[in-house]
Amino acid sequence: MTANYSDLENKSVFVTGGGSGIGAEITKAFIQQGAKVTFVQRSDAREFCDEIEAEFNSRPYFIKCDITDLEALKGAVESASSVHGDVEVLINNAANDDRHETFKVTEEYWDNSQAINLKSYFFTCQFVLAGMRAKGRGSIINFSSISYMMGNSGYPTYTTANAGIMGMTRSLAREFGPDNIRVNAIAPGWVLTKKQIDKWATPDGLKAHLDRQCIKSHLKENDIAGGTLFLASASSSMITGQLIAIDGGVVMTG
């Protein structure tokens, strides 16, 4: 990160899915800004925390948690608040974008997809809002995706949740704006995380996607982290209810 946001120093930040992919870069970016970061993740992320501590002499607080378990998620927010103070910045990042066909979606699959990609987002917001209201400020950043904006096929339960995230973001921005709590969303383009490269990226697919971008270079995790820092900081103090697409210009070109 090249930008420095001094107001983020010592802020209590809570990140879902903060130990891998885009989330790991976000955790790292806030640590670099001097923030106090808590993150939850289902898989073990202690090695990642060791690496961050060795590099920056500051260790994120990792809580192993399945975000579909709302009691555990609420407990994680409460634990973060007891260690770092009431959460002032929430990053709802964890998601599951596995590919699936419409006719193969079962009720169980649908419910699980919404539990991960939408339900957990709403309730994490709910869990932090009282503390933000008490402090008289807060910033919530919900991760959506350009996939629903482009009408992409191949993961309809995921794109449905992405659209719902934006509706929720706008409603919460309106409701909690008087409390000086801002709620925004980020829609990343195709970021070449390890998961994307291992599971879905092909030479032809990457070329076709890059051809649609205005900027002819592939997105990386730190491209998304930079926008996240901006929306969390006082530099965006009058921005709320908005969706920022960080996609190299794909949505613009259609």
Backbone hydrogen bonds in HBPLUS format (Angstrom, degrees):
<---DONOR---> <-ACCEPTOR-->    atom                        ^
c    i                          cat <-CA-CA->   ^        H-A-AA   ^      H-
h    n   atom  resd res      DA  || num        DHA   H-A  angle D-A-AA Bond
n    s   type  num  typ     dist DA aas  dist angle  dist       angle   num
A0008-LEU N   A0005-TYR O   3.00 MM   3  5.76 165.2  2.02 123.4 128.2     1
A0009-GLU N   A0006-SER O   3.22 MM   3  5.66 162.5  2.25 111.5 116.8     2
A0011-LYS N   A0008-LEU O   3.08 MM   3  5.30 164.5  2.11 126.7 126.8     3
A0010-ASN N   A0034-GLY O   2.79 MM  24  5.81 174.3  1.79 122.9 124.7     4
A0036-LYS N   A0011-LYS O   2.79 MM  25  5.78 165.6  1.81 152.5 157.4     5
A0088-GLU N   A0012-SER O   2.82 MM  76  5.33 162.6  1.85 142.7 148.6     6
A0089-VAL N   A0012-SER O   3.11 MM  77  6.42 148.7  2.21 156.5 157.1     7
A0013-VAL N   A0036-LYS O   2.86 MM  23  5.99 172.3  1.87 157.3 158.4     8
A0038-THR N   A0013-VAL O   2.80 MM  25  6.09 162.3  1.83 161.5 167.1     9
A0014-PHE N   A0089-VAL O   2.85 MM  75  6.27 159.6  1.89 164.1 171.1    10
A0091-ILE N   A0014-PHE O   2.81 MM  77  6.14 163.0  1.84 167.7 169.3    11
A0015-VAL N   A0038-THR O   2.88 MM  23  6.32 155.6  1.94 152.0 160.2    12
A0040-VAL N   A0015-VAL O   3.02 MM  25  6.55 149.9  2.11 157.4 166.6    13
A0016-THR N   A0091-ILE O   3.05 MM  75  6.44 163.0  2.08 175.2 174.2    14
A0017-GLY N   A0040-VAL O   2.73 MM  23  5.68 134.7  1.93 145.5 160.4    15
A0024-ALA N   A0020-SER O   3.13 MM   4  4.50 149.3  2.23 100.8 105.8    16
A0025-GLU N   A0021-GLY O   3.41 MM   4  6.80 155.9  2.47 147.0 152.9    17
A0026-ILE N   A0022-ILE O   2.98 MM   4  6.30 147.8  2.09 149.5 159.4    18
A0027-THR N   A0023-GLY O   2.91 MM   4  6.19 161.8  1.94 152.1 156.3    19
A0028-LYS N   A0024-ALA O   2.97 MM   4  6.17 165.9  1.99 148.5 152.3    20
A0029-ALA N   A0025-GLU O   2.89 MM   4  6.03 154.0  1.96 141.0 148.4    21
A0030-PHE N   A0026-ILE O   3.02 MM   4  6.28 161.5  2.05 156.8 159.8    22
A0031-ILE N   A0027-THR O   3.02 MM   4  6.24 157.4  2.07 151.2 158.0    23
A0032-GLN N   A0028-LYS O   2.95 MM   4  6.20 154.2  2.01 149.2 156.1    24
A0033-GLN N   A0029-ALA O   3.20 MM   4  6.50 132.1  2.44 134.1 146.2    25
A0033-GLN N   A0030-PHE O   3.06 MM   3  4.97 129.5  2.32  92.9 106.8    26
A0035-ALA N   A0030-PHE O   3.01 MM   5  5.41 160.5  2.05 157.0 150.7    27
A0034-GLY N   A0031-ILE O   2.96 MM   3  5.12 158.3  2.01 107.1 113.7    28
A0061-TYR N   A0037-VAL O   2.79 MM  24  6.18 167.7  1.81 159.0 160.0    29
A0039-PHE N   A0061-TYR O   2.94 MM  22  6.34 156.1  2.00 151.9 156.2    30
A0063-ILE N   A0039-PHE O   3.01 MM  24  6.33 159.9  2.05 159.0 163.1    31
A0065-CYS N   A0041-GLN O   2.93 MM  24  5.38 156.6  1.98 117.2 124.7    32
A0049-CYS N   A0045-ALA O   3.08 MM   4  6.43 155.8  2.14 149.2 155.9    33
A0050-ASP N   A0046-ARG O   2.91 MM   4  6.22 150.9  2.00 146.8 154.8    34
A0051-GLU N   A0047-GLU O   3.03 MM   4  6.36 154.4  2.10 147.8 153.9    35
A0052-ILE N   A0048-PHE O   3.00 MM   4  6.32 158.5  2.05 152.1 157.6    36
A0053-GLU N   A0049-CYS O   2.92 MM   4  6.10 164.1  1.94 151.3 155.7    37
A0054-ALA N   A0050-ASP O   2.94 MM   4  6.12 156.8  1.99 147.7 154.2    38
A0055-GLU N   A0051-GLU O   3.07 MM   4  6.24 148.1  2.18 143.4 151.5    39
A0056-PHE N   A0052-ILE O   2.86 MM   4  5.93 162.7  1.89 157.4 161.8    40
A0057-ASN N   A0053-GLU O   2.75 MM   4  4.65 136.5  1.94 132.0 136.2    41
A0069-ASP N   A0066-ASP O   2.94 MM   3  5.60 162.6  1.97 122.2 128.0    42
A0073-LEU N   A0069-ASP O   2.89 MM   4  6.16 155.1  1.95 152.6 161.0    43
A0074-LYS N   A0070-LEU O   2.83 MM   4  5.96 158.7  1.87 145.5 150.9    44
A0075-GLY N   A0071-GLU O   2.94 MM   4  6.13 155.3  2.00 142.5 149.7    45
A0076-ALA N   A0072-ALA O   2.90 MM   4  6.16 144.0  2.03 142.2 152.0    46
A0077-VAL N   A0073-LEU O   3.07 MM   4  6.42 155.1  2.13 149.1 154.6    47
A0078-GLU N   A0074-LYS O   2.99 MM   4  6.28 160.0  2.03 149.9 155.6    48
A0079-SER N   A0075-GLY O   2.85 MM   4  6.04 152.0  1.93 144.1 152.1    49
A0080-ALA N   A0076-ALA O   2.88 MM   4  6.09 158.1  1.93 147.7 153.7    50
A0081-SER N   A0077-VAL O   2.95 MM   4  6.17 154.2  2.02 146.2 153.3    51
A0082-SER N   A0078-GLU O   3.01 MM   4  6.26 145.5  2.13 142.1 151.1    52
A0083-VAL N   A0079-SER O   3.06 MM   4  6.28 145.0  2.18 146.2 155.1    53
A0084-HIS N   A0080-ALA O   2.78 MM   4  5.76 170.4  1.79 156.9 160.3    54
A0085-GLY N   A0081-SER O   2.83 MM   4  4.31 131.6  2.06 117.0 123.9    55
A0139-SER N   A0088-GLU O   2.98 MM  51  6.41 151.1  2.07 151.2 160.5    56
A0090-LEU N   A0139-SER O   2.94 MM  49  6.43 157.6  1.99 154.1 161.6    57
A0141-ILE N   A0090-LEU O   2.83 MM  51  6.16 161.2  1.87 162.0 168.3    58
A0092-ASN N   A0141-ILE O   2.94 MM  49  6.22 150.6  2.02 148.8 158.3    59
A0143-PHE N   A0092-ASN O   2.86 MM  51  5.91 155.7  1.92 163.1 164.9    60
A0100-HIS N   A0154-GLY O   2.73 MM  54  5.59 164.2  1.75 149.4 154.9    61
A0104-LYS N   A0101-GLU O   3.01 MM   3  5.37 149.8  2.10 111.4 121.0    62
A0105-VAL N   A0102-THR O   3.21 MM   3  5.51 167.0  2.23 111.5 115.4    63
A0110-TRP N   A0106-THR O   2.92 MM   4  6.17 166.6  1.94 155.1 158.6    64
A0111-ASP N   A0107-GLU O   2.94 MM   4  6.13 170.1  1.95 152.3 154.8    65
A0112-ASN N   A0108-GLU O   2.98 MM   4  6.15 159.5  2.03 148.2 154.0    66
A0113-SER N   A0109-TYR O   2.91 MM   4  6.08 158.0  1.95 151.9 158.1    67
A0114-GLN N   A0110-TRP O   2.98 MM   4  6.27 163.2  2.00 157.3 161.2    68
A0115-ALA N   A0111-ASP O   2.89 MM   4  6.01 146.6  2.00 141.6 151.7    69
A0116-ILE N   A0112-ASN O   3.07 MM   4  6.30 150.7  2.16 146.2 152.0    70
A0117-ASN N   A0113-SER O   2.88 MM   4  5.92 172.0  1.88 155.5 157.1    71
A0118-LEU N   A0114-GLN O   2.94 MM   4  5.14 144.5  2.07 133.4 136.5    72
A0119-LYS N   A0114-GLN O   2.74 MM   5  5.93 165.2  1.76 157.4 161.7    73
A0120-SER N   A0115-ALA O   3.13 MM   5  5.88 141.2  2.29 134.4 142.5    74
A0121-TYR N   A0118-LEU O   3.04 MM   3  5.17 120.9  2.40  99.4 114.6    75
A0122-PHE N   A0118-LEU O   3.13 MM   4  6.53 160.1  2.17 159.4 163.3    76
A0123-PHE N   A0119-LYS O   3.13 MM   4  6.42 172.9  2.13 159.2 160.3    77
A0124-THR N   A0120-SER O   2.93 MM   4  5.97 152.0  2.01 144.3 151.9    78
A0125-CYS N   A0121-TYR O   3.09 MM   4  6.29 159.4  2.13 147.9 153.4    79
A0126-GLN N   A0122-PHE O   2.92 MM   4  6.28 159.3  1.97 148.5 154.8    80
A0127-PHE N   A0123-PHE O   2.87 MM   4  6.06 154.5  1.94 145.8 151.9    81
A0128-VAL N   A0124-THR O   3.21 MM   4  6.45 139.8  2.38 144.6 153.3    82
A0128-VAL N   A0125-CYS O   3.16 MM   3  5.44 133.8  2.38 103.5 115.2    83
A0129-LEU N   A0125-CYS O   3.04 MM   4  6.02 140.2  2.20 155.6 166.4    84
A0132-MET N   A0128-VAL O   3.12 MM   4  6.38 158.3  2.17 153.9 160.7    85
A0133-ARG N   A0129-LEU O   2.83 MM   4  5.98 160.8  1.87 151.1 156.4    86
A0134-ALA N   A0130-ALA O   2.99 MM   4  6.21 153.1  2.06 144.1 151.3    87
A0135-LYS N   A0131-GLY O   3.07 MM   4  6.32 146.3  2.19 141.5 150.0    88
A0136-GLY N   A0132-MET O   2.89 MM   4  6.07 127.1  2.18 141.2 156.3    89
A0137-ARG N   A0132-MET O   3.18 MM   5  5.49 149.9  2.28 150.3 150.0    90
A0136-GLY N   A0133-ARG O   3.14 MM   3  4.95 133.9  2.36  91.5 104.5    91
A0182-ARG N   A0138-GLY O   2.89 MM  44  6.18 162.0  1.92 150.5 146.7    92
A0140-ILE N   A0182-ARG O   2.79 MM  42  6.16 160.2  1.83 156.7 163.6    93
A0184-ASN N   A0140-ILE O   2.92 MM  44  6.29 166.1  1.94 163.6 164.6    94
A0142-ASN N   A0184-ASN O   2.89 MM  42  6.31 164.5  1.92 152.4 153.2    95
A0186-ILE N   A0142-ASN O   3.01 MM  44  6.37 149.4  2.11 144.9 151.9    96
A0144-SER N   A0186-ILE O   2.80 MM  42  5.88 166.7  1.81 152.9 157.4    97
A0146-ILE N   A0188-PRO O   3.39 MM  42  6.21 157.4  2.44 154.4 148.1    98
A0149-MET N   A0146-ILE O   3.01 MM   3  5.10 121.3  2.37  99.5 115.2    99
A0150-MET N   A0146-ILE O   2.97 MM   4  6.19 141.2  2.13 155.2 166.3   100
A0152-ASN N   A0147-SER O   3.07 MM   5  5.32 166.9  2.09 161.0 160.4   101
A0158-TYR N   A0155-TYR O   3.11 MM   3  5.48 124.7  2.43 108.0 121.3   102
A0159-THR N   A0155-TYR O   3.11 MM   4  6.45 161.4  2.14 156.8 162.3   103
A0160-THR N   A0156-PRO O   3.04 MM   4  6.04 150.2  2.14 138.4 146.3   104
A0161-ALA N   A0157-THR O   3.18 MM   4  6.38 156.3  2.24 138.0 143.4   105
A0162-ASN N   A0158-TYR O   2.96 MM   4  6.27 155.1  2.02 148.3 155.8   106
A0163-ALA N   A0159-THR O   3.06 MM   4  6.30 156.5  2.12 147.0 151.3   107
A0164-GLY N   A0160-THR O   3.06 MM   4  6.35 155.0  2.13 145.1 152.5   108
A0165-ILE N   A0161-ALA O   2.86 MM   4  6.15 145.8  1.98 151.5 161.0   109
A0167-GLY N   A0163-ALA O   3.28 MM   4  6.69 156.3  2.34 147.1 153.1   110
A0168-MET N   A0164-GLY O   2.93 MM   4  6.15 164.8  1.95 156.2 160.2   111
A0169-THR N   A0165-ILE O   2.87 MM   4  6.01 156.3  1.93 144.8 151.8   112
A0170-ARG N   A0166-MET O   3.10 MM   4  6.31 162.6  2.13 150.1 152.7   113
A0171-SER N   A0167-GLY O   3.11 MM   4  6.31 160.0  2.15 147.6 153.4   114
A0172-LEU N   A0168-MET O   2.93 MM   4  6.11 168.2  1.95 159.0 161.6   115
A0173-ALA N   A0169-THR O   2.95 MM   4  6.05 151.2  2.03 144.0 152.6   116
A0174-ARG N   A0170-ARG O   3.10 MM   4  6.29 155.3  2.16 145.1 150.4   117
A0175-GLU N   A0171-SER O   2.99 MM   4  6.23 161.8  2.02 148.8 154.1   118
A0176-PHE N   A0172-LEU O   2.92 MM   4  5.87 164.9  1.94 151.2 154.4   119
A0177-GLY N   A0173-ALA O   3.02 MM   4  5.51 118.2  2.42 133.7 142.3   120
A0179-ASP N   A0176-PHE O   3.04 MM   3  5.27 145.1  2.17 104.2 114.8   121
A0181-ILE N   A0176-PHE O   3.24 MM   5  5.55 156.1  2.30 145.9 146.0   122
A0180-ASN N   A0177-GLY O   2.85 MM   3  5.11 156.4  1.90 121.3 122.5   123
A0241-GLY N   A0183-VAL O   2.74 MM  58  5.62 156.2  1.79 145.9 152.6   124
A0185-ALA N   A0242-GLN O   2.81 MM  57  6.16 155.1  1.87 163.8 168.3   125
A0244-ILE N   A0185-ALA O   2.92 MM  59  6.33 161.6  1.95 148.2 151.0   126
A0187-ALA N   A0244-ILE O   2.89 MM  57  6.05 164.0  1.92 138.4 141.6   127
A0246-ILE N   A0187-ALA O   3.03 MM  59  6.12 144.7  2.16 127.3 138.0   128
A0189-GLY N   A0246-ILE O   2.94 MM  57  6.04 138.5  2.12 141.5 130.2   129
A0193-THR N   A0191-VAL O   2.84 MM   2  5.79 133.1  2.06 109.9  95.3   130
A0192-LEU N   A0219-LEU O   3.21 MM  27  6.33 168.6  2.22 149.5 146.6   131
A0197-ILE N   A0193-THR O   3.01 MM   4  6.28 164.2  2.04 156.3 160.5   132
A0198-ASP N   A0194-LYS O   2.86 MM   4  5.98 163.3  1.89 152.9 157.7   133
A0199-LYS N   A0195-LYS O   2.93 MM   4  5.95 154.8  2.00 149.3 155.6   134
A0200-TRP N   A0196-GLN O   2.92 MM   4  5.37 156.4  1.98 137.1 144.9   135
A0201-ALA N   A0196-GLN O   2.88 MM   5  5.88 150.8  1.96 158.3 157.0   136
A0206-LEU N   A0202-THR O   2.84 MM   4  5.97 166.1  1.86 164.4 167.1   137
A0207-LYS N   A0203-PRO O   3.04 MM   4  6.14 157.7  2.09 143.6 149.8   138
A0208-ALA N   A0204-ASP O   2.96 MM   4  6.14 162.2  1.99 149.0 153.9   139
A0209-HIS N   A0205-GLY O   3.00 MM   4  6.17 156.2  2.06 145.0 151.5   140
A0210-LEU N   A0206-LEU O   2.91 MM   4  6.06 162.8  1.94 148.7 153.8   141
A0211-ASP N   A0207-LYS O   2.93 MM   4  6.11 147.5  2.04 145.7 154.6   142
A0212-ARG N   A0209-HIS O   2.98 MM   3  5.25 136.7  2.17 102.3 114.5   143
A0213-GLN N   A0210-LEU O   3.14 MM   3  5.10 138.9  2.32  96.4 107.9   144
A0214-CYS N   A0248-GLY O   2.86 MM  34  5.86 128.7  2.13 133.9 148.8   145
A0215-ILE N   A0248-GLY O   2.95 MM  33  5.09 164.8  1.98 150.7 153.7   146
A0223-ASP N   A0220-LYS O   3.01 MM   3  5.50 144.0  2.15 111.1 121.5   147
A0224-ILE N   A0221-GLU O   3.06 MM   3  5.50 133.4  2.29 107.6 118.7   148
A0225-ALA N   A0221-GLU O   3.11 MM   4  6.46 155.3  2.17 147.1 154.8   149
A0226-GLY N   A0222-ASN O   3.14 MM   4  6.15 155.3  2.21 140.4 144.4   150
A0228-THR N   A0224-ILE O   3.10 MM   4  6.36 149.1  2.20 147.1 156.4   151
A0229-LEU N   A0225-ALA O   2.98 MM   4  6.28 158.9  2.03 155.1 158.9   152
A0230-PHE N   A0226-GLY O   3.20 MM   4  6.46 160.4  2.24 145.5 150.5   153
A0231-LEU N   A0227-GLY O   3.10 MM   4  6.37 162.7  2.13 147.9 151.3   154
A0232-ALA N   A0228-THR O   3.00 MM   4  6.20 139.1  2.18 144.8 156.5   155
A0232-ALA N   A0229-LEU O   3.16 MM   3  5.08 126.7  2.46  93.5 107.7   156
A0233-SER N   A0229-LEU O   3.03 MM   4  6.10 131.0  2.28 145.5 157.7   157
A0233-SER N   A0230-PHE O   3.19 MM   3  5.24 138.4  2.38  98.2 109.5   158
A0236-SER N   A0233-SER O   3.27 MM   3  6.03 169.5  2.28 116.9 119.9   159
A0237-SER N   A0234-ALA O   3.13 MM   3  4.81 147.6  2.24 116.5 111.2   160
A0239-ILE N   A0236-SER O   2.93 MM   3  5.31 161.3  1.97 127.0 125.9   161
A0253-THR N   A0250-VAL O   3.10 MM   3  5.40 125.4  2.41 102.3 115.4   162
A0254-GLY N   A0250-VAL O   2.99 MM   4  6.21 135.4  2.19 149.2 162.5   163
